[in-house]
Amino acid sequence: MASLVEAEELDARDPLASRRELFIGSDDPSVSAYLDGNSLGRPLRASAARLASFASDAWGSRLIRGWDEEWFDLPLSLGDRIGAITLGAAAGQVAVGDSTTVLLYKLIRAAVDARPGRTEIVVDTDNFPTDRYLVEGIAAERGLELRWIESDTRGGVSPAELEAVVGAKTALVLLSHVAYRSGFLADVPALTAIAHDSGALVLWDVCHSVASVPIELDEWGVDIAVGCTYKYLNGGPGSPAFVYVRRDLQNQLSQPIQGWMGHAAPFDMGPGYSPAPGMRRFLSGTPSIVGMQALRDMVDLIAEVGMEAIRAKSETLTRFAVEAVDDWPASWAVELATPREAERRGSHVTIEHPAFKQITAELWRRGVIPDFRAPHGMRLGLSPLSTSHVELWNGLEAVREQLVRL
Amino acid sequence: MASLVEAEELDARDPLASRRELFIGSDDPSVSAYLDGNSLGRPLRASAARLASFASDAWGSRLIRGWDEEWFDLPLSLGDRIGAITLGAAAGQVAVGDSTTVLLYKLIRAAVDARPGRTEIVVDTDNFPTDRYLVEGIAAERGLELRWIESDTRGGVSPAELEAVVGAKTALVLLSHVAYRSGFLADVPALTAIAHDSGALVLWDVCHSVASVPIELDEWGVDIAVGCTYKYLNGGPGSPAFVYVRRDLQNQLSQPIQGWMGHAAPFDMGPGYSPAPGMRRFLSGTPSIVGMQALRDMVDLIAEVGMEAIRAKSETLTRFAVEAVDDWPASWAVELATPREAERRGSHVTIEHPAFKQITAELWRRGVIPDFRAPHGMRLGLSPLSTSHVELWNGLEAVREQLVRL
């Protein structure tokens, strides 16, 4: 039986337990359980200080000189650091900038144009909405067809399902590493190999996995990956996304939003667009330097503890959640919508019940904050560095109390 | 003769003089003249405090609930406020989000698609690089032609020049309100009427005018405008841009980056993209909430003092700069590259001399910070709320001292 005592014991044995205090709000009595770090990570205390000093020291005192001294390179230098610490990417393959949606648009466009003559994009029906809406629009404007994998909302895409649809017509396969609903963890190397066997490129959306699941983009042979920084990278609401492009592919790709920051000589301001070599060509406008500040602290913290420890804690947390839900009476009909084996899921656990919309609203008012996903999924997002087992237990107990009252 | 005494007198009579102290760095002895507010405005002291409290209070304590409580509406509510205070735009016509480049891409694409059968985009050769590079790419991908107005780098586009190129084939005219090099202030109502007479849409880039020159988009009948917030709106490096779309045009335009934040029902996460009615359809991904914080303080300050007082101060500043440069010996061959009449220019003055590249580098080391634009332009960007006449005099004296040494 999962219990408060067990949660306390797990916290006592957790080598990352002390890191929780580094986050703002971890001692806030009005929020007894924050279980939505997979939508918006908590701020580090260091980030509040960094944002204030950024305004007074960097922006306020270096003024426009900051661009020459640091900011012009920041999209690439911060990208390298995210790449090294969370993506298994050698330097020169990651850039930070734009939103996830805009980066996906640019790279999907670039990828399909790099496979002329191929007329199909493969995508799954349970991919994140933005990914699906984007390929709909791009297929229409480029005269391409979409091949949908009808994926299980409680699982994800399997190698067999992908094999059934890819072929000589496939330009691009667009998949998510961790499914946003179920938490299903895809087999990236196997699926990438299948796409490559047919000559297609693969774009992995790593929004729901980066910084909670170890990623080895170089080793796995991934072509392109896009991810966000406001979930497990704790960059703050709307912090910029990042893009990885395999080194030998970079100069073969042209993205459509030709802005001055992607130009080979941006400050010449001359006539004619000429894309920069390497990752800079995937930038467009002036990157959000303010938006890049907070996530720097989280990258530093992850570098200190390592992705292995983060994944171990994540698995302990999700196992404890599944165990606790398993203890609830079968008559309540709460269903687990996440793979039962820890190695097949990311860092959130989804449970389903018809009353969860109403229950989530009630819990939010009480300072217990899971996430609700229509039609009746409750996602328990477990942020390995800021979520404790006791916090998770408190949250699960609050859900249980609401279910008892039904 | 322009003099320090005159500068002191102008400051003594300046009704906005006391506002300068509200900005970080205005008392920094290591920067005796910041003359690049047209590239990056100084931070308000209030913004440093706001950024820190945003992390601890809004993000850190409201957590994901912040989206429901404020952030989801912020791109439109902050847009309305920018519109009312700086753009002469009634509510419901402005949205904040993405970079200038990305917003321009989306709206140029939307505009040319709204004029099917028309095959040309009109743009001027001295428009800002991003604007030129974007239309090059869009023309190529949409099978359109570019009609270039060969504009004078010391002036801008005149009604006669526009009349000579627009016609029944023109889908879109893309112009800048204030020319980034010369500071030339375009006659928006006249140029807009000429484009409309030929049935074309007009997109005004107001990056170099917004919050320094009064703008009346509704009254002028403008279709679309895009502007940035890190210059005279002091939002910080890479703060998000804004877009205005005339109300009756909004639902006729479809932008290509179909993301979840532009969907009519974003949290249904259902199949199929359906654009939201009104301005929300021009959003794509998760907007940069952190990046929107600092500019809120500047909008408040502008609301307090009014655009009329800002324009009056801007004209006094640019007049003083021109007067001081006129006093320099003709033998130095420094040329004024900005219109001589104050009502025909924005808030920066450009002077040209072959030594300005080297002189600007030397001045930066000494804490005198103008902007250099190839091949040999020095831009003196005068931010009406944070630049004093004495500061400007100090800067001009430093330039003069460098010229004397040549």
HADDOCK unambig.tbl for C-alpha pairs under 7 A between the chains (distance, minus, plus):
assign (segid A and resid 24 and name CA) (segid B and resid 56 and name CA) 6.39 0.50 0.50
assign (segid A and resid 24 and name CA) (segid B and resid 60 and name CA) 5.60 0.50 0.50
assign (segid A and resid 25 and name CA) (segid B and resid 60 and name CA) 5.75 0.50 0.50
assign (segid A and resid 25 and name CA) (segid B and resid 61 and name CA) 5.94 0.50 0.50
assign (segid A and resid 40 and name CA) (segid B and resid 63 and name CA) 6.95 0.50 0.50
assign (segid A and resid 40 and name CA) (segid B and resid 64 and name CA) 5.87 0.50 0.50
assign (segid A and resid 42 and name CA) (segid B and resid 60 and name CA) 5.98 0.50 0.50
assign (segid A and resid 42 and name CA) (segid B and resid 63 and name CA) 6.85 0.50 0.50
assign (segid A and resid 43 and name CA) (segid B and resid 55 and name CA) 6.45 0.50 0.50
assign (segid A and resid 43 and name CA) (segid B and resid 60 and name CA) 5.78 0.50 0.50
assign (segid A and resid 48 and name CA) (segid B and resid 52 and name CA) 4.83 0.50 0.50
assign (segid A and resid 48 and name CA) (segid B and resid 55 and name CA) 5.19 0.50 0.50
assign (segid A and resid 48 and name CA) (segid B and resid 56 and name CA) 6.39 0.50 0.50
assign (segid A and resid 49 and name CA) (segid B and resid 52 and name CA) 6.41 0.50 0.50
assign (segid A and resid 51 and name CA) (segid B and resid 51 and name CA) 5.83 0.50 0.50
assign (segid A and resid 51 and name CA) (segid B and resid 52 and name CA) 5.84 0.50 0.50
assign (segid A and resid 52 and name CA) (segid B and resid 48 and name CA) 4.84 0.50 0.50
assign (segid A and resid 52 and name CA) (segid B and resid 49 and name CA) 6.41 0.50 0.50
assign (segid A and resid 52 and name CA) (segid B and resid 51 and name CA) 5.84 0.50 0.50
assign (segid A and resid 52 and name CA) (segid B and resid 52 and name CA) 4.99 0.50 0.50
assign (segid A and resid 55 and name CA) (segid B and resid 43 and name CA) 6.46 0.50 0.50
assign (segid A and resid 55 and name CA) (segid B and resid 48 and name CA) 5.20 0.50 0.50
assign (segid A and resid 56 and name CA) (segid B and resid 24 and name CA) 6.38 0.50 0.50
assign (segid A and resid 56 and name CA) (segid B and resid 48 and name CA) 6.39 0.50 0.50
assign (segid A and resid 60 and name CA) (segid B and resid 24 and name CA) 5.60 0.50 0.50
assign (segid A and resid 60 and name CA) (segid B and resid 25 and name CA) 5.78 0.50 0.50
assign (segid A and resid 60 and name CA) (segid B and resid 42 and name CA) 5.98 0.50 0.50
assign (segid A and resid 60 and name CA) (segid B and resid 43 and name CA) 5.77 0.50 0.50
assign (segid A and resid 61 and name CA) (segid B and resid 25 and name CA) 5.97 0.50 0.50
assign (segid A and resid 63 and name CA) (segid B and resid 40 and name CA) 6.96 0.50 0.50
assign (segid A and resid 63 and name CA) (segid B and resid 42 and name CA) 6.85 0.50 0.50
assign (segid A and resid 64 and name CA) (segid B and resid 40 and name CA) 5.88 0.50 0.50
assign (segid A and resid 98 and name CA) (segid B and resid 98 and name CA) 6.63 0.50 0.50
assign (segid A and resid 99 and name CA) (segid B and resid 285 and name CA) 5.56 0.50 0.50
assign (segid A and resid 99 and name CA) (segid B and resid 286 and name CA) 6.37 0.50 0.50
assign (segid A and resid 100 and name CA) (segid B and resid 285 and name CA) 6.38 0.50 0.50
assign (segid A and resid 101 and name CA) (segid B and resid 259 and name CA) 5.87 0.50 0.50
assign (segid A and resid 101 and name CA) (segid B and resid 284 and name CA) 6.32 0.50 0.50
assign (segid A and resid 101 and name CA) (segid B and resid 285 and name CA) 4.77 0.50 0.50
assign (segid A and resid 102 and name CA) (segid B and resid 257 and name CA) 6.80 0.50 0.50
assign (segid A and resid 102 and name CA) (segid B and resid 285 and name CA) 6.71 0.50 0.50
assign (segid A and resid 105 and name CA) (segid B and resid 257 and name CA) 6.41 0.50 0.50
assign (segid A and resid 129 and name CA) (segid B and resid 260 and name CA) 6.10 0.50 0.50
assign (segid A and resid 129 and name CA) (segid B and resid 269 and name CA) 5.53 0.50 0.50
assign (segid A and resid 130 and name CA) (segid B and resid 259 and name CA) 4.59 0.50 0.50
assign (segid A and resid 130 and name CA) (segid B and resid 260 and name CA) 4.83 0.50 0.50
assign (segid A and resid 133 and name CA) (segid B and resid 258 and name CA) 5.58 0.50 0.50
assign (segid A and resid 133 and name CA) (segid B and resid 259 and name CA) 6.08 0.50 0.50
assign (segid A and resid 133 and name CA) (segid B and resid 272 and name CA) 6.34 0.50 0.50
assign (segid A and resid 133 and name CA) (segid B and resid 273 and name CA) 5.19 0.50 0.50
assign (segid A and resid 134 and name CA) (segid B and resid 257 and name CA) 6.35 0.50 0.50
assign (segid A and resid 134 and name CA) (segid B and resid 258 and name CA) 5.03 0.50 0.50
assign (segid A and resid 134 and name CA) (segid B and resid 259 and name CA) 6.18 0.50 0.50
assign (segid A and resid 137 and name CA) (segid B and resid 256 and name CA) 6.48 0.50 0.50
assign (segid A and resid 137 and name CA) (segid B and resid 258 and name CA) 6.46 0.50 0.50
assign (segid A and resid 236 and name CA) (segid B and resid 290 and name CA) 6.63 0.50 0.50
assign (segid A and resid 237 and name CA) (segid B and resid 288 and name CA) 6.50 0.50 0.50
assign (segid A and resid 237 and name CA) (segid B and resid 289 and name CA) 5.48 0.50 0.50
assign (segid A and resid 237 and name CA) (segid B and resid 290 and name CA) 6.26 0.50 0.50
assign (segid A and resid 238 and name CA) (segid B and resid 286 and name CA) 5.29 0.50 0.50
assign (segid A and resid 238 and name CA) (segid B and resid 287 and name CA) 5.02 0.50 0.50
assign (segid A and resid 238 and name CA) (segid B and resid 288 and name CA) 3.93 0.50 0.50
assign (segid A and resid 238 and name CA) (segid B and resid 289 and name CA) 5.39 0.50 0.50
assign (segid A and resid 238 and name CA) (segid B and resid 290 and name CA) 6.76 0.50 0.50
assign (segid A and resid 239 and name CA) (segid B and resid 288 and name CA) 5.75 0.50 0.50
assign (segid A and resid 239 and name CA) (segid B and resid 290 and name CA) 6.98 0.50 0.50
assign (segid A and resid 256 and name CA) (segid B and resid 137 and name CA) 6.50 0.50 0.50
assign (segid A and resid 257 and name CA) (segid B and resid 102 and name CA) 6.80 0.50 0.50
assign (segid A and resid 257 and name CA) (segid B and resid 105 and name CA) 6.40 0.50 0.50
assign (segid A and resid 257 and name CA) (segid B and resid 134 and name CA) 6.34 0.50 0.50
assign (segid A and resid 258 and name CA) (segid B and resid 133 and name CA) 5.58 0.50 0.50
assign (segid A and resid 258 and name CA) (segid B and resid 134 and name CA) 5.02 0.50 0.50
assign (segid A and resid 258 and name CA) (segid B and resid 137 and name CA) 6.47 0.50 0.50
assign (segid A and resid 259 and name CA) (segid B and resid 101 and name CA) 5.86 0.50 0.50
assign (segid A and resid 259 and name CA) (segid B and resid 130 and name CA) 4.58 0.50 0.50
assign (segid A and resid 259 and name CA) (segid B and resid 133 and name CA) 6.09 0.50 0.50
assign (segid A and resid 259 and name CA) (segid B and resid 134 and name CA) 6.18 0.50 0.50
assign (segid A and resid 260 and name CA) (segid B and resid 129 and name CA) 6.11 0.50 0.50
assign (segid A and resid 260 and name CA) (segid B and resid 130 and name CA) 4.82 0.50 0.50
assign (segid A and resid 268 and name CA) (segid B and resid 374 and name CA) 6.38 0.50 0.50
assign (segid A and resid 269 and name CA) (segid B and resid 129 and name CA) 5.53 0.50 0.50
assign (segid A and resid 272 and name CA) (segid B and resid 133 and name CA) 6.33 0.50 0.50
assign (segid A and resid 273 and name CA) (segid B and resid 133 and name CA) 5.19 0.50 0.50
assign (segid A and resid 284 and name CA) (segid B and resid 101 and name CA) 6.32 0.50 0.50
assign (segid A and resid 285 and name CA) (segid B and resid 99 and name CA) 5.57 0.50 0.50
assign (segid A and resid 285 and name CA) (segid B and resid 100 and name CA) 6.38 0.50 0.50
assign (segid A and resid 285 and name CA) (segid B and resid 101 and name CA) 4.78 0.50 0.50
assign (segid A and resid 285 and name CA) (segid B and resid 102 and name CA) 6.72 0.50 0.50
assign (segid A and resid 286 and name CA) (segid B and resid 99 and name CA) 6.39 0.50 0.50
assign (segid A and resid 286 and name CA) (segid B and resid 238 and name CA) 5.28 0.50 0.50
assign (segid A and resid 287 and name CA) (segid B and resid 238 and name CA) 5.02 0.50 0.50
assign (segid A and resid 288 and name CA) (segid B and resid 237 and name CA) 6.51 0.50 0.50
assign (segid A and resid 288 and name CA) (segid B and resid 238 and name CA) 3.93 0.50 0.50
assign (segid A and resid 288 and name CA) (segid B and resid 239 and name CA) 5.75 0.50 0.50
assign (segid A and resid 289 and name CA) (segid B and resid 237 and name CA) 5.50 0.50 0.50
assign (segid A and resid 289 and name CA) (segid B and resid 238 and name CA) 5.39 0.50 0.50
assign (segid A and resid 290 and name CA) (segid B and resid 236 and name CA) 6.63 0.50 0.50
assign (segid A and resid 290 and name CA) (segid B and resid 237 and name CA) 6.27 0.50 0.50
assign (segid A and resid 290 and name CA) (segid B and resid 238 and name CA) 6.76 0.50 0.50
assign (segid A and resid 290 and name CA) (segid B and resid 239 and name CA) 6.99 0.50 0.50
assign (segid A and resid 290 and name CA) (segid B and resid 291 and name CA) 5.91 0.50 0.50
assign (segid A and resid 291 and name CA) (segid B and resid 290 and name CA) 5.90 0.50 0.50
assign (segid A and resid 291 and name CA) (segid B and resid 291 and name CA) 5.62 0.50 0.50
assign (segid A and resid 374 and name CA) (segid B and resid 268 and name CA) 6.31 0.50 0.50
